[in-house]
């Protein structure tokens, strides 16, 4: 089923581990949700990379992408993203070249510059001493892209990522700041901005991306996706209630120094007593995200599209699978309703 709208609509999945459920449950839910998203007309389905985070089962994006791509037929499937500091570019090229060989024209490789975990775990992933060097990301990204191009001439000696040659996925740069936006533009690649992490910089980052953009062999014009946290319900009151677990999870994550634990139940969230500091944390994390009933969701999504998004991606965590699926269904219906308004013509033009 195809859903009309002002821009394509996509999914970002953390494979959330809900209280009382297992990581296996979370991973199977991701496959089921991807199937449903395809039926609802969603354009792409990305999985995140998190490590040493009991609240997120998406630690091996390439493996999960393969399962989801095999279970669907039209949906683009990819990483949101692969955290490049954790991996050798050669290995990433081999993995995603293999995925693209199995699912040609359907695989996305989103690249992030953060480790997606705590410093101790980041060192364990890298198996190397010394601090992470953020300045290495552009060099690693260029090296990775080169593996998909293959050897430049027959006499060239060097390492080849054999499965990657001729099997290039659609490569994206992910970020929540200006540096990644400028890098994406300079490389002529599409850019995905994480509004859920840094809402205040959404507009400046999109502007920086478009100003830095240089046409490339894969992209003639800039193309920017905005990702945000979304929890849609029939009414504002219902959405506010359902958002309780993610609010409490955000507070616990901050208190744990960034380590994401399993999400609390709805009952636990309802019983939680917020301090003034807790409310500041919640407002900083969710205050500018898309939470509400149908009319509120439609308004907030329209506002985010209007800042210059060519595509909108929703990350949803809810108390149970059925509620999560219902949120994505409501979002699809409300974004489809935007397709007949003046915003649709403005974005398509």
N, C-alpha and C positions, 0 to 999 in steps of 0.2 A: 504494500500500500504506500502510495506517495503522498506526502503531506506538503502542500504549497506553503510558502512563507516568504518573508522578505529576505532571509538568508538561510543557508543550510544549518541544520540543527544536529548536534553531535553529543556524545557521552564521554565523560572521563570517569573511570572506575578505579577505586582504591582496593577493591575486593574487601570491604569492611568486615571485620570479625565482630559480630554482635554478641552481647553478653549471653552466656549459656550455649553458644554455638562454636563449632570448630573451624579451623582454617580450611578443612576439606569442604565444609558447608559453604564457606565464603567463596571458594573457587568455583564450585558447581553453580552457585547463584550467579556468578559473573557470566558463565556460559548461557544460563537461562535468560538472564537479563539482555544479553547481546541478541539472542534470537528474538526476543520481544521488541527490542529497539529497532531491529531490521523491519519487523512487521509494522511498526509505527511510523516508518519512513525516515528514521534517523540516518544521517549521512556517513558518519564514522564513529568508531568505538575505540577509545584509547585506554590503556591500562598504565597505572603509575608504577614507579619503582621505589619501594620502601624497604628498609632493612632493620632488624632488631626492633620492630614495632608490632607488639601483639595485637594492635587494632587494625592492622592492614596485612592481608595475605599476598599482596602483589609484590613479591620479592624477585620474581624471575619473569620479567616481561616477555621475553622471547618465547618461553615455554607456554605461557598463558595465551599469547597472541596466536600461536599455532593451534591451540585447542579451540579458540573462539572462531578463527577463520575457517576451520574445518567444519564447524557447526552452523555456519551461516553461508550465504551465497552471493549477496550483493554488497553488504556492508564493508566499508573500508575499515581495516583493523590495524592498530599500531600502538606505539609507546608514547606515553605522555608523562615522563619520557624515560629514555635510557639515560642514566646519570653518567656521563662520559668519564668523569674522574675515577669512577670505580672499575673501569674496563679498559683493556687494550683495544684501540681502534680496530686492529686486525680481527679480533674475536667478534666484535659487533658487526663488522662487515660480513664475516662468514655467516653469522646467525641470520642477519636480515636478508642477505643474498639467498640463503636457503629458503627462508619464508617466502620471499618473492618468487622463487622458482616454483614453489608449490601453489602459490596464490597470486599469479601475475596480475598487476594492475590494482591490487587491493591492499597492499601493505604500506604503512606509514612508519617512518623512523623519526620520532621526535627526540631531540637531543637537549639535555639539560646540563648546566655547569655546576650544580650543587651535588654533594654526595647523597643527599636524601636520607641521612641518618646521623648518628652522633659521631664525634671524632674517633672514639675507640673502635667502633664498628667500621668506620671508613678505613682505618688502618688495617683491620683484619681483611677487608675486601681487597685492598691493594697489595697486601703482603709485602709492603715496603715501608721503611722507616722515613721519618721526616714529614713535615706539614704538607697539606694539599696546596698546590700552586694554582690559584684561580686564573692566572695568566696563561696557563697551559691549554685552556679550553679551545681558543681559536686554532692553535696549532694542531691539537688532536682532531678537531672537526675537519680541518683541511686534509689531514692524513687519512681520515676515514673516508671522505668523499673520493680521494684518489684511488682507493681500492676498488671502487665500483667502476672507475674508468678503465682499469686494467693497465698493462704495460704500454708505454708510449711508443716503443719500437722493439723489434725482435732482438736487438742487441742489448737491450736494457737488462741489467742484472739486478735482482731485488726480490722482495717477498711479494707473493701474489695471494690475494683472497679469492681463490678459484671460484667458489660458489657465488661470489658477488659480481663477477664480471658478466655483464649482460642481464643482470637481475637486480637493477637498482630500484629500491623502494622510493616513495615520495619522502624526501628529507625535509624536516622542519627544525627550526631553532626555537626552543622554549625559553621563557624567562619571566622575571617579575621586576625587571629594572631596565635602565637605559642601555647598559653595556650589551646585553643579549639582543636588544632591539637593533642596535647599530650593527652588530655582527651579522644578524640575519639579513639586514638590508644590504650590507657590503658584499655578502656572498650571493645575493640574488635568490634567497630562499624564502619560503613562507614563514611567518612568525606567529607563535601562539603565546598570548600574554596571560599570565596567571593572576587574574583579578581577585581570586580567592585568597591570595597571599599578600597582595599589595594593591589595594583598591585605589589608593591616592595617586599612584603613578600610571594608572591605565592610560589616560589621555596623553601625558607627555611621552610615554613609551611608544604608543602608536604613532605619534608625530615623529619621534626620532627614527623609527623604523622607515617610515615613508620618505623622510628626508635623506636617509642614508642609502636608500634602495638603488641598486644598479641592476639593470636587466641581465639575465643569465640565460644559459641554454635551456634551463628548466622552467623559468618564470619570466615573462615579459613585463608584468606589472606587479606591484606589491600586493600581497594577500595576507591579511591579518585575521587571526581567530582570537576571540576573547573567551576565556573559561571562567566560570563563576560557580560558587556554591548555590544550589537551587533546592528548595523544598516547597513544592506546590501542593495545595489541598483545595477542597471545595470552598472553604472560608478562611479568613484571616485567623480566626480563633482556633480552628483545627490545626492550621499550620504552626501557630505559636506553640501549641501543646506538643506537636510532633517534633518540634525543634529542640525540645528539652534535652534529649540525650547528646546531641551534638554540642550544645552549649556547655554541658557539664564536662564532656570529653575535651573541649577546648581548654577549659580551666585546668583540668588534670594534666593536660599536655604541657601547659606553661609551667605548672608547678613541678613537673618531672623533668624540667630542663629541655623540653622538646621531644621527649620520648612518648610515642603515641600508644596508649594502652587500649584494651578492649572497650567498646562503647557500652555505657550503662543501659539498663532497661528503662522503659518509660516510667515505671513506678519509682525507680531510684531517682530519676531526674525530677519527678514531681515532688519528691520528699527533700530534695536538696535545698539547703538554706544559703542564699547568695550573700556574700559580703559586698561592701562597696567596691573593693578591688576586683572581685569576681565579675561584677557588672561592667567594669571598665574593660576587662579582658574580653568579655562576650561582645560588647559593642565594637571593640577594635577588630574582632575576628568576623563577626556576622552583620554588623550594622549596615554595610553597604552591599550585602549579598541579596539574593532573590528568594525571599521567604514570604509566603502569604497565600491568600485565596486567589481565585482566578483573575479578578480584575487587577489586583496588586502585582501578580506575577507578570501579566501582560504589560503593565506599565513599566516595571523595572527592567524587563528584557528589552522593551522598546528603547529605553534610555541608554542601555549598554550598546545596543546595535547602532544607535544614533551617533555615538562617539567615534565611529569609524570601523566597526567590526564587519568583516566580510563573512563571518561565520560565528555561530554562538555554540559553546560547549558547556554542558551542565554536569556538575559533580554533585551527586545526591547521596546522602546517608540518612536512613530512616530506621525506625524501631524494628521493622520486619520487612521481608522481601515484598509482600503484597503492597504495603504502603509505599515502598520505594518505587515499585513499578507504576503504581497509581500516580505518583508525582511526575514521572516521565510521560505518562499518557496525558495528564492535564497540561503539562508544558507543551507537548506537541500540538495539542488542540488550540492552545492560546497563541502560540507562535504562528500557527496556520491562520488564525483569525487576523493577525497583523498583515498577512499577505495581500489583503484587499485594500489596505489603507494607504495614505500618502507616503508612509515610511517605505513601503515596498517599492514604489516607483523611484524614490530617492536612492535607495541602496542598489537597485538593479541598474539604474542609469549610470 
